[in-house]
Amino acid sequence: MHSSAIHAVLQLLIGVLSLAAALVGAIHPAIYDGIVSPQIFPAVFTQDILVVVAAVALLVLTAINGSSGLRRRIVILGILGFLLYAYGIYAIEQLYNYLYPVYLAIVALSFYALAYILGCISASAEKRIVLPSWLRYISSMFAILIAVMFNIIWFAQLIPLLRAGRRIEYTFSVYIIDLCFIMPAFVICAVMAMREKVLGEIGLPGLFILGVGILGPLALAEALKPTLFDTARDPGELWLYLVLSGLFLVLAVLYLAKLKPKHR
């Protein structure tokens, strides 16, 4: 089977499974009763809403095969990363409902689809990307800043737990995924992009799209808390998530608008 056909099959499977799981969660939120705390349920609900959007976008982009192939693949990488992150949280947090096997399938398929696509890109003819130097360095510095900032934030929350030897019931998966995978990926892609390595230049905008997917639902959850969930809004968290997701979106759009593949 040709590599493009393998990409399409994987992406279609992931898109269909993610769309089904997110629609069930958004339409029938009772599936989270007893396994998700009321404090984090707003973020779970808004994440399902964004997964619906992301899954539809993935299915549409899989069906499109136009001239903007590089940009399309970068957006697909970002969406796959977001779905891997979103359902990785559900898998690690033990959201044991009847959709749990679907969550595991999405995590597995997304991981191997990302690995396969990145492997194909690195072996392709697109050895270099034409990108303005100012955008390359601003994007790289922002990615490193994000990694440093979230390492400080997460360890500030972890240190009291480590000192007390205390476990937490919810959101521990975020520490695992962010500190072990996402933040190192930001730094690695930033360094590779500054060195004009293709995987870094493709990985950075993909991570920015991932950042929109992670932080966008959190901002939306905070905005909707008083009206939809009858809970107090945290203005600090609202503005943090809103500003960061907005910056991720701006940089992703700029990056995609400015980059061009250079064939040698």
C-alpha positions as CSV (number, residue, x, y, z in Angstrom):
1,M,0.0,0.0,0.0
2,H,1.3,3.5,-0.9
3,S,2.4,5.7,2.0
4,S,-0.3,8.3,1.2
5,A,-3.0,5.6,1.3
6,I,-1.7,4.4,4.7
7,H,-1.8,8.0,6.0
8,A,-5.4,8.3,4.7
9,V,-6.5,5.1,6.3
10,L,-5.0,5.9,9.7
11,Q,-6.4,9.5,9.7
12,L,-9.8,8.3,8.7
13,L,-9.9,5.8,11.5
14,I,-8.7,8.4,14.0
15,G,-11.1,11.0,12.8
16,V,-14.1,8.7,12.9
17,L,-13.3,7.3,16.3
18,S,-12.5,10.7,17.8
19,L,-15.7,12.2,16.4
20,A,-17.8,9.4,17.7
21,A,-16.2,9.5,21.2
22,A,-16.4,13.3,21.5
23,L,-20.0,13.5,20.3
24,V,-21.1,10.9,22.8
25,G,-19.3,12.8,25.6
26,A,-20.8,16.2,24.5
27,I,-24.4,14.9,24.0
28,H,-24.4,12.4,26.9
29,P,-22.1,13.9,29.6
30,A,-23.5,11.4,32.1
31,I,-20.8,9.0,30.9
32,Y,-18.4,11.0,33.0
33,D,-20.4,10.7,36.2
34,G,-18.4,9.2,39.1
35,I,-15.1,9.2,37.1
36,V,-14.6,13.0,36.5
37,S,-14.8,15.4,39.4
38,P,-17.2,18.4,39.1
39,Q,-14.2,20.8,39.3
40,I,-12.7,19.5,36.1
41,F,-15.8,18.5,34.2
42,P,-16.1,21.9,32.4
43,A,-12.7,21.4,30.8
44,V,-13.7,17.8,29.8
45,F,-16.9,19.0,28.2
46,T,-15.2,21.9,26.3
47,Q,-12.4,19.5,25.2
48,D,-15.0,17.2,23.7
49,I,-16.5,20.1,21.8
50,L,-13.1,21.0,20.4
51,V,-12.3,17.4,19.6
52,V,-15.5,17.4,17.4
53,V,-14.1,20.4,15.5
54,A,-10.7,18.8,15.2
55,A,-12.0,15.4,14.1
56,V,-14.2,17.0,11.4
57,A,-11.2,19.1,10.2
58,L,-9.0,15.9,10.2
59,L,-11.5,14.1,8.0
60,V,-11.9,17.1,5.6
61,L,-8.1,17.5,5.3
62,T,-7.7,13.8,4.7
63,A,-10.1,14.0,1.8
64,I,-8.3,17.1,0.3
65,N,-5.2,16.5,-1.7
66,G,-4.3,19.8,-3.2
67,S,-1.2,21.9,-4.0
68,S,-0.8,23.0,-0.3
69,G,0.4,19.5,0.7
70,L,3.0,20.6,3.2
71,R,0.7,23.0,5.1
72,R,-2.0,20.4,5.1
73,R,0.3,17.8,6.6
74,I,1.5,20.3,9.3
75,V,-2.1,21.0,10.3
76,I,-2.8,17.2,10.3
77,L,0.2,16.7,12.6
78,G,-1.0,19.3,15.0
79,I,-4.5,17.8,15.1
80,L,-3.1,14.3,15.6
81,G,-0.9,15.6,18.4
82,F,-4.0,17.2,20.1
83,L,-6.0,14.0,19.8
84,L,-3.1,12.0,21.2
85,Y,-2.8,14.5,24.1
86,A,-6.6,14.7,24.8
87,Y,-7.2,10.9,24.8
88,G,-3.9,10.2,26.5
89,I,-5.3,12.2,29.4
90,Y,-8.5,10.1,29.4
91,A,-6.4,6.9,29.2
92,I,-4.0,7.8,32.0
93,E,-6.7,9.3,34.2
94,Q,-8.6,6.0,34.0
95,L,-11.9,7.3,32.6
96,Y,-13.4,3.8,32.8
97,N,-16.6,4.0,30.9
98,Y,-17.8,2.0,27.9
99,L,-15.8,4.3,25.6
100,Y,-12.5,3.6,27.3
101,P,-11.4,1.0,24.6
102,V,-12.0,3.7,22.0
103,Y,-9.8,6.2,23.9
104,L,-7.0,3.6,23.9
105,A,-7.5,3.0,20.2
106,I,-7.3,6.7,19.4
107,V,-4.1,7.1,21.5
108,A,-2.4,4.1,19.8
109,L,-3.5,5.1,16.3
110,S,-2.5,8.7,16.8
111,F,0.9,7.9,18.1
112,Y,1.8,5.5,15.2
113,A,0.3,7.9,12.7
114,L,2.5,10.7,13.9
115,A,5.5,8.5,13.9
116,Y,4.8,7.2,10.4
117,I,4.0,10.7,8.9
118,L,7.1,12.3,10.5
119,G,9.2,9.4,9.1
120,C,7.9,9.9,5.6
121,I,8.4,13.7,5.8
122,S,12.0,13.3,6.9
123,A,12.7,11.0,4.0
124,S,10.9,13.2,1.4
125,A,12.4,15.7,-1.1
126,E,11.5,18.6,1.2
127,K,14.9,18.9,2.7
128,R,14.6,22.6,3.5
129,I,11.9,25.1,4.2
130,V,12.1,28.8,3.1
131,L,11.0,30.8,6.1
132,P,11.8,34.4,7.3
133,S,14.6,34.4,9.8
134,W,12.7,36.7,12.2
135,L,9.7,34.3,12.3
136,R,12.0,31.3,12.8
137,Y,13.7,32.8,15.8
138,I,10.6,34.4,17.4
139,S,8.8,31.0,17.1
140,S,11.7,29.1,18.5
141,M,12.2,31.5,21.4
142,F,8.5,31.4,22.2
143,A,8.6,27.6,22.2
144,I,11.5,27.5,24.6
145,L,9.8,30.1,26.8
146,I,6.6,28.0,26.9
147,A,8.7,24.9,27.9
148,V,10.5,26.8,30.7
149,M,7.3,28.5,32.0
150,F,5.3,25.3,32.2
151,N,8.2,23.4,33.8
152,I,8.3,26.1,36.5
153,I,4.5,26.1,37.0
154,W,4.1,22.3,37.1
155,F,7.1,21.7,39.4
156,A,5.8,24.5,41.7
157,Q,2.7,22.4,42.0
158,L,4.5,19.1,42.3
159,I,7.1,20.0,45.0
160,P,4.5,20.3,47.8
161,L,3.1,16.9,46.8
162,L,6.5,15.4,46.7
163,R,7.4,16.8,50.1
164,A,4.1,15.5,51.7
165,G,4.2,12.2,49.8
166,R,0.6,12.9,48.7
167,R,-1.2,11.6,45.7
168,I,-3.9,13.4,43.8
169,E,-6.9,11.8,42.2
170,Y,-7.3,14.0,39.0
171,T,-5.1,15.8,36.5
172,F,-1.9,14.0,37.4
173,S,-1.7,12.9,33.7
174,V,-0.9,16.5,32.7
175,Y,2.3,16.4,34.6
176,I,3.3,13.2,33.0
177,I,2.5,14.1,29.4
178,D,3.7,17.7,29.6
179,L,7.0,17.2,31.5
180,C,8.0,13.9,29.7
181,F,6.9,14.6,26.2
182,I,5.3,18.0,25.2
183,M,7.8,20.4,26.8
184,P,10.9,18.5,25.6
185,A,9.3,18.4,22.2
186,F,9.0,22.2,22.2
187,V,12.7,22.6,23.1
188,I,13.9,20.0,20.6
189,C,11.8,21.4,17.7
190,A,12.9,25.0,18.6
191,V,16.6,24.0,18.5
192,M,16.1,22.0,15.2
193,A,14.2,24.9,13.6
194,M,17.0,27.4,14.5
195,R,19.4,25.0,12.8
196,E,17.1,24.8,9.8
197,K,16.3,21.2,10.2
198,V,13.1,20.1,8.4
199,L,11.6,18.2,11.3
200,G,12.0,21.2,13.6
201,E,10.5,23.6,11.1
202,I,7.6,21.3,10.5
203,G,7.3,20.3,14.2
204,L,7.1,23.9,15.6
205,P,3.8,24.9,13.8
206,G,2.4,21.5,14.6
207,L,3.1,22.1,18.3
208,F,1.5,25.5,18.1
209,I,-1.7,23.9,16.7
210,L,-1.4,21.4,19.5
211,G,-1.1,24.3,22.0
212,V,-4.4,25.8,20.7
213,G,-6.1,22.5,21.1
214,I,-4.8,22.0,24.7
215,L,-5.4,25.6,26.0
216,G,-8.4,26.6,24.0
217,P,-10.8,24.3,25.8
218,L,-9.4,25.5,29.2
219,A,-10.1,29.1,28.3
220,L,-13.6,28.2,27.0
221,A,-14.3,26.2,30.1
222,E,-13.4,29.2,32.3
223,A,-15.5,31.5,30.2
224,L,-18.5,29.2,30.4
225,K,-18.3,28.3,34.1
226,P,-20.7,30.9,35.5
227,T,-23.4,30.5,32.9
228,L,-23.3,26.9,31.9
229,F,-21.8,25.1,34.9
230,D,-22.9,27.5,37.8
231,T,-19.4,27.7,39.2
232,A,-17.0,30.6,39.8
233,R,-14.7,31.7,37.1
234,D,-11.0,32.1,37.7
235,P,-10.0,35.3,35.9
236,G,-6.3,34.5,36.2
237,E,-6.6,31.1,34.5
238,L,-9.0,32.5,31.9
239,W,-6.6,35.2,30.8
240,L,-3.6,32.9,30.9
241,Y,-5.2,30.2,28.7
242,L,-6.8,32.8,26.5
243,V,-3.6,34.8,25.8
244,L,-1.4,31.7,25.3
245,S,-3.9,29.9,23.0
246,G,-4.2,33.2,21.1
247,L,-0.4,33.5,20.7
248,F,-0.2,29.9,19.6
249,L,-2.9,30.5,17.0
250,V,-1.2,33.7,15.7
251,L,2.2,32.0,15.4
252,A,0.7,28.9,13.7
253,V,-1.1,31.0,11.1
254,L,1.9,33.2,10.5
255,Y,4.2,30.1,10.2
256,L,1.8,28.4,7.7
257,A,1.4,31.6,5.7
258,K,5.1,32.3,5.4
259,L,6.8,28.9,4.9
260,K,7.5,27.4,1.5
261,P,9.1,24.0,0.7
262,K,12.4,24.3,-1.2
263,H,13.1,21.3,-3.4
264,R,16.7,20.4,-4.2
